Amino acid sequence: MEDLRPLSYIIISLLYILAMITIVMRIWVRGYSMKSFGWDDWAMASLLVS
């Protein structure tokens, strides 16, 4: 059986990038477009930084 680590790293990296893009888009929509930034958005923003 071949080593699956490179494939795992690629999949994990792509999902991480997709999650970061989704979080940034949500913060932009909720903060700038809708002007309704809630506590859950603050939690997501703090997790994005950390």
Phi, psi and omega in degrees: 000136182281166181283126183262004181299314180300318178296320178297317179297321179294314181295315180297318180295318179295319178292325177296315179297318178298320178294319180295320178296318180296317180295316180296319178295319179295317179298319180295314182294313183288325184275318186259320184277310185269341182057037177224080182267110184263182182294326179292328176290323176297321178297316179294322179294320179291325177290330178294322180289318182273000000 
